[in-house]
Each structure stands twice: as C-alpha cells, then as structure tokens.
Amino acid sequence: MSHAEIVVIGAGPGGYPAAFAAADHGKKVVLVNEEQNPGGVCLQRGCIPSKALLHVAKLIHEAREAAEHGVTFGSPKIDLAKLRNFKNGVIGQLTGGIQSLCKARGVTLVQARATFANSNTLNLAKPDGTTEQLTFDKAVIATGSQPAMPPIFAIGDPRVMDSTGALALEDIPKKLLVIGGGYIGLEMGCVYVALGSEVTVVEALPTILAAADRDLVRPLQKRLEGQFKAIYVNTKVLSLTASKSGIVAELQGEGVEPKQAFDRVLVSVGRRPNSRNLGLENTKVQVDDKGFIKIDKCCRTADENILAIGDVAGEPMLAHKATREAKVAIEALVGEPAEFDNIAIPAVVFTDPELAWCGLTETEAKAQERDVKVIRFAWAASGRAQSLARTEGLTKLIVENKTERVLGVGIVGAGAGELISEGVIAVETAAVARDLADSIHPHPTLSETLMEAAEAFIGQATHMYRPPR
C-alpha cells in the first residue's frame, strides 16, 4: 500500500462514490477514512439516522391524527433503547454495504488520519499510533464538514448538544431549546416533539428556512406552530448558563421572555468545512476565507495533483451534490469530458410536511428581474391529497414567459422530497411547461399537481379555475 494511482480522503457520500468510480475505471484506489466505518457524517451522524428517527416521528403523528378518521390507537410507549437500536441498525446495514462494495471493487479501505506531506505524499496516522507514508498520482479531498459551535454556546456542558449529540438520543428532555431555524434544527425538533419533548425554536433571522420561498414555508410553519411550544424569529440567544436544574438561556426578541430554562439545548446554526489540519500548506491548494477549498468546474484545486469535492469544496453542503461532484472529478481525471454544470441541485427539508425546491426560486427570480410567471397549484384541489387528509400542500412552477421553460420548482407537502425529482429533470433538461402538462401522470397521485400546475401556465388546470384577466 505504499503507492496509489488515486487516493481519496474521506469515505462519505462524496468520498466513497469517488473511490468506486475510480476503481470502475481500472485505477488502483486507496480510500482513507479517519473513522472505523465508512459513510461519513451523512450515514453516521446526519442524513440517514435523522431520517430513521423522522420516520418514527411520522408514525407517531399519524397514529394520533388517525382518530379524526375513525381509528383510535393508544398512547405511544417509547422504548428509547430499542429506538436507538433501530437507528443504529440502519447505520450498520449501510456501512456494511459500503465495506462490501469496497472489497468487490478492489478498493483498499484504510482507517487513518491523512495529512499532506507534499503534493504527492500523504502521512497516514493510524489508530494504533503508527504512521505510514502513501505516495499517489492524484488525490481527492472529500473530508466533509462538521457542526459549527459558536464559542458563546460552548459552555462545556453535555446538555448543550450539536446535531451529533441530538441524534445520540441519550434521553427525551422535557424541555428542548433549538437554536437555529434551519433544516437540521427543525428536523430534530420534529423528532423530539413526537417523542414527547416541549420544543422551542429560536431563529435570529426574520423567518425560519430563509433560503426557501415564503409561500412554501408557510404551511410547514403553521403545522409546526401547532406542535412546538414556540417558534421565535428575530430573536437572539445572548448566553447559555448551566445550572443543576437545566440550561438557562438569555433571549433577546420582541415579546420573548428574556430568561428561560431548558433540560437540553440543540445548537444548529450551520456547519463548517473540514479543511483544517490537512497539511494543505504543504501543497498548492488554496482555501477561501470561509475555509472552503477553491475548485474549478472539474473539481480541480490550484494543485494539479489534488481535487476536492463535497462540503469541503463549497456550498451547498448537501450529500447529493458531493456524490455528483465525485463522478465529475473522476471522469475529469481519466480524461473524459466532464464538469459540474448542474443547475438544479434539489434541497429537501424532511419535516412533516416536507419542503423541497430546485432551480430558480421565486425570490431569486424577483431579485434578478427575470420575466417569469409563477404558477401555484394548491393541494386542496388534489384528489390524492384529500384522500390522505393532507391538503395543506402546494406545488409551484417558475416558468420563463418567453421560452416557456421551467426554471424552478417548489413543493411543500407530504412526500415533497420524492416529488421534487420530476422538477429536477424538468429544470435540468430545459423542459417547457407543455412537456409536463402533456405527460400523462397516474391518477390519483400527488405527482399530478406538477402536471396541473403546468396546465395552468398554458391555459387552465383541470381541477383549478382562474378567471381570465
């Protein structure tokens, strides 16, 4: 293992697909991962475990709401140890799958902390304390990111958690404060409120989920306001103080009680790239002022032997973006025509209802003064939504008036994360509204809302009428 044609640092949703793609092209590949198991934050402490818990939360809510339809269940009994085992079992199944695929493809998986000695050599610090050197032709950095913990909140108390601590599910706090109204905070808030916690969300900005259009956020916020104790916007957490009885938060916001006590606090105010302590100063790799490694459209850095992908290489910090960059990086390395030119990177918030969007948002269209028409199809007109008793949803299209191209799609509602892929294909392939309208969608399904929104652009939707102006 003294030399690799391609070495990949980090075995997350960017790293292991890059290693697999390189091996599929016949390269000798070494995949270096600091943790014992592959999968990265996404699989170990992010996307996958959170979705497993959100699935359970959804079951709890649906069981409670079933009484409205004539079916009554007893109060849920939470077996926390069994719930943790379910979550950990999902993680174990998937990490085992990645390890098996490494063996099948001939990828050498090494547990070590990798740092660059120079542009062709890595120092590998292994768990047993030994160090080896590995030379390489090309390297791909896929070291991901970690939760940001501002010093003001780092008070050295385990009751103040980041997302990793929240997913550990040590207990079910009676009162939980979530600092940050982004997707991580809201998703974990949904988990804990379903398990029985009283959840308060504090967001410094004027709105939760600031990146999404307001009309998409509104149905979600309305539902969450009925589940959470409070959602405070335009509110700051000035300090956290530990006491025997809990964590006291000093809050600053209009109409907000200034001091409130909580059993636990989740800090979810963003993530920072893992670009420190990699020995990048021993290479020609350049890093911007936010800590992101600078790359071009082929994921190449300023060092001709080193590429970077995923969270460490810039926003948006999403697993599926990292996986796409992995394919681009390896294709570019082996001489195939490839670059990251995707214009529709979907974003999904896995709350209930889910919220998803891709391409141009309405907010962006207004800021850019684009000549577009925005079409909204309310799910109250959907037979499938009615049968699910989930009519709060909304599907919207951003369509360019001149060309009739679909430039953006936004969806809020049950299963929005699954539905958005049709929008991604429409935006990515420059589909026009009639392409969606004339494509037969199965009935009754929620996917019909995309078809009917497109119908509304070219004329009238079957189940929605708007008087001509």
N, C-alpha and C positions, 0 to 999 in steps of 0.2 A: 504493500500500500504506500510505497514511497513516492509514487507519481500518479497523477490522474490527468486524463485529457481535459475533463471538465469536473470541477469541484463545485458543489452547491452548498452554501452555508445557510442552514435553517431548513427545517422539514415541515413547514406549514403549508397552507393552501397555495403558496407560490413556489416554495422550495421543492416539495416532492413531485409536483407535476413537471417542474423544470428538469429534475433528475430523470424522471421517467421518459420525457420527450427526448432528452439527450441519449439515453440508452436505446430508445427505439430507432435512433439514427446511427446506431452502431458504435457509440462512443464509450470509452472506459470512464465510468462515473463514480465519484465518491460523494455521498451525501452526509454532511457533518451536521449533527444536531446536539445542542447542549443538554437537552433533556433526554431521559432514558427512552421515552416513547415519541414517535413522530406524530405529526398532526398540527403542531404549533398551537398558538393561543386559540385559534378558531375551534379546533377539535377538543382541546384540553380544557380551556377556561373561557370560552366565548360562544361562538355561533351554535355549536351542537348541544352542549349541556343546557344552555339557556332555552333552546327550542324544546328540549325534552321537558323542562320544567314548565314552559309555557303551554305545552300540550296538556299537562296535568291541570294547570290553572284553567284552561278552557273547558276541560271536563267538569271541573267543579262548578264553574259558572253555568254551563249548560244544564247540569243537574238541578241547580237552583231555579233556573228560568223555566224548566220543563213543567213546573206546577201551573204556569199560565196556560199550558196546552192540555191540562188534564192528567198529567203524570207527576206524581209526587214521590220523591226519594227522601230518605232520612238524611240527617246532617252528616257531612263527610267526617270520617275519622282519619286523621293524618298520622301515618306511621312514618316518622321522619327518617329513620334508619333504612326502611325499605325504599323510600323515595330516593334517598341518596344512592342506594344500590342500583335502582333503575337507571338513574342518570349516569353513574359510573360504568354500568354495564354497556350502555350505548357507546360511551367513550372507548371502553376496552375492545368492543367489537370492531369499531372503525380503525383504531390504531393497529390492531392485529391484521386487519385487511391491508393496510399500507405496508406493514412489515412483510407480509406475504408477497405483495406486488414487487417490493424491492428485490426479494430473492428470485422471483420469476423473471425479472428483467436483468438480473445480474448487477444491480446497483449495490455498491458497498455502503452500508449504513454504519456510521461511526458516531459514538457518543463522545463529544469533546467540546471544549470551548475553543473556537477558532479565532486567531488574530493574525493579521498580515505582517510577515517579516519584511516582505517586499512585494513587487508586482507579480512574482511567480512562485512565492513560497508562503505557506501557512504554518504557524505554530499551533499544534493541537494539544491543549491541556486536558488530560483525561481524568475521570473521576477518581482513579487510584493514585493521583498525584504525579504520574509520569507525563512527560512531554515528548511529542514526536514532531518531526517536520514533514510536511507534504508539499511537494512541488506540483505545479499544474500548468497547463497551457492556457486555460481560461477558467475564470471563477464567476459564479453568480451569487450575489449577496441577496439573501431573502430572510433577513433577520427579524422582520415584522415590527411590532410596536408594543408598548405597554401602557397601562393606565397612568394618566397624569395625576399626581397628588401634590397640589399646591402646599407650600410649607405651612400656611396658616391652618391647614386641616391635619397636618402630620403631627398629631399630639402624642403619638406613641401608645395609643390605647387600641386593643384589638376590636373594640366595639365600633371603631371608625374603620369602615371597610372600603376597598375598591371593588370592582366587578368580580375579581377573583375570589375575594372573601365572601361576597354575597352569594356566589354560586356554590361555595362550600357547604352552605345550608347548615351551619352549626346549630342554629336554633330558630325558632319563629318568634321574633321580637313582638311585644305587644304594640310598641310604637316605633315606626321606622321613618327616619328623615332621608329623603333622596335629594342630594344636591346636584342639580343639573336636569333640565327637562329635555334632554336629547333622547335618542332611541334606546341607549343602554339603560338609562335611569328609568324610563317609562316601562320598558320590557320587564326589568327586575321588579319595579313597583307592582306590575300586574301579577307577577308570580307571588309576591309576598302578601298582597291584599287577598288573593284567592286562598292562601293558606291560613289567613286569619289576622294578619297584621293591620294596624291602623297606619296608613301611609300618607305622608305629607311630602309634596314635591315643591322645591324652591328653585326658580329659574331667574337668573339676573336679567335676561333679555325680556322684551315685551311679550313674547309668546313662546310656547313650547314648540319643539321641532321647527326651528327657524328656517331651515333650508326648504321646507315644503310649502306649497301654496296654502293660503288660509282656508279656502273652501274645502280642502281635503282634510285639514287638521280639525276643523270644526266638529264633525260628527264624532271623531275619536275623543276630542277633549270633552264633549258633552257626556259621553259614556263614562269616561274616567272620572269626571267630577262627581258622578253618582256613586262611584266605587271608592275613590280616595277620600280621606278626610279633608284635604285641601290641596289646591294647586296654586301656589303664589308665583306670579310673574312680576317683573320689575322689582325683584326682591333680592337682596344680597345676604349672605351669611358672613357676618363680620368676625365671628370667632366660634370655636368649639371648646368647651371646658368639661373635663372628666370629673365625675363625682361617683360616690358609691351607688347612688340610685340610678344613674344614667349619664348621658351626654347632654349638656346644656348648650343649646345653640342660640347665639345672639343674632337676631334677624333685623334687617332694615328694609322696610317697604310700607307703602301706604295701607293703613288698616290692618297691619300684621302685628300680632302680639310680639313684642321685642325679644322676650326670652321664653324659650320652650324647651322642655326636656324630652329626650327620646332614649329608647333602650339600645338602639343601634342607628348608625348613620352610614349611608352609602354615598361615597363621593364619585360622581360620574360626570366629570367636566371635560372629558376629552382624552386623547391618547397622544403619546409622543414616540417618534421613531427610535428604534434600537440601532443607532449609528455610532454610539459612543463606545470607546474601549475595544474597537475592532482593529486598531493599528492602521487606520486609513491614512494617517500622517506618513506612513512608510510607503504609500503608493501615490499615484497622481489623482486619485478620486477626490472630487470636490463635493462639499456639503454646504447647503444654504443656511441662512440664519435661523431657520426653524429646526435644523437637524436632519433634513431630508437630503438624501444623496441625489445629486444632479444627474439626470439621464436624458438621452435623446429619444426619438420615437422608436428606436430599435432596442431601447433599454440599455444602451452602452453608456458607460461613465467616461470621464476625461482620461481614464487609464485604458489603453487599448486592450488590455487583458482581462478587464473586470467589467461585469454588468451588474445591474441592480434591479430588483422587481418588488412589487408589493408595497406594504405600508412604509417601509424604509425609504422608498423611492418617490413618495409624494401622495397627495390626495387624489381621489377619495380613498380612504383607508377601508377598503372592502375586500373580502376574501375572493369574490369572483373576478374583481379587477386584477388581483395578484395572479390568479390562475390563467387569465388571458395573457398577461404580460409574460408569464412563464413560457407559453407557446411562442410568442413573438420573439423573445430573447433567444431561444434555442434555434428557431428557424433562421434568424439572422446570423447566428453563429455558424451554422452549417452552410451558409451561402444561399439560402432560399430568399425570395423577395418577401419581406415581411416588415411591418411596422405597426405600432399601436395607433390605429386611426379610428377606433370605435367612437361613435358619437352618442351612443345610447347605453350608458352604464346604469343599470337599474339600481334604485335604492329601495329597500323594504324595511318597514318597521313592523315587527312581529307582535304587535299588541293585539287587542281584540276590541274593535275591528282592526284589521291590518291596514297599513297605508303604504302605497308603492307609487313610484313615478320613474320616468325615464325621459331622456331627451330634454327639450326646451320646456321650462316651466312657464306658467303664465306670468309670474313675477319677472323672470328673465326677459320674456318677450316684450313686456312693457318697458323695462329698463333699456332694452336695445331698440325700442321703437320699431319693432317688426310689424309688418302688415299681416296680421293673423286674425283668425276667427276662433273663439273659444266656445266649444260645444259641451254642455253638461247634460248627462242623462242620469236622472235620479232613480235610484233602485226601487223606489216606491212603485214604479211602473214595470218592474220586472216580476214575472210570474214566479221565477225561481226564488228570488229574494223574499217574496211574500210567503212562499211555502216554507222557507227557512225561518220566518219571523225575524229577518234581518234587513229591514228596508231602509236603514239609516245610510246605506252606501251611496256612492256617487262615482260615476265614470266620466272623465273629461278628456277631450282631444284638443290639442293646439294645432290648427291647420293653417298653412300658408294660403292666403287668399288667391294669389296669382297662379301658383302652380298646383294648388290643392294637395300639396304634400303634407303628410302627417309629421309634424316636427316634435311633438311631445305628447305623452300620455300620462295621466294621473288617475289613480284609483284608490278609493277608501272603501273598505267593506270586508266582509268575510272572504278569506281566500285571495285577497288582493295580490299577495306575493306570488301566487301561482298564475294569476291572470295577466300580470304585467309583461310576461314573456312575449305575448302576442304584440304588445305595444313596442317592445324592443325590436322585434323583427320588422314591424312596420316602419319604425324610425330608421333603423339601420339600413334597410333596403330601399329607402326613398319611396315607400308605398304612398299612393294617393288615397283620399278618403273613399273613393269608389271601390278601391281594392278591398277595403274592409267591409263596405256596405254590400258588395255583390258576392262576397264569400259566405257560403251557407254555414251558419253556426247552429249547433244542435239545440233543440228546444226540449224541455226548459232548462237553460243553464245561465249562469251569471256571465258567461262569455258573450252572450247576446247583447249585453249592454255596450260592448265595443262596436258591434255591428250597428246597433240602433243610434249610437252617437254619430257614427259616420253617415248614416241615413239622414240624420238631422242636418248635417252640413250640406248635403247635395239636394235636400228637399224637406220631406217630413219623415220623422221616425214613425214606425207603425204604432207604437204604444205611447207616443208623446206628440201633442199637437201644439204648435205655436202659431198664432195668427200672423199672416204676412204683414210686414211693415209697409 
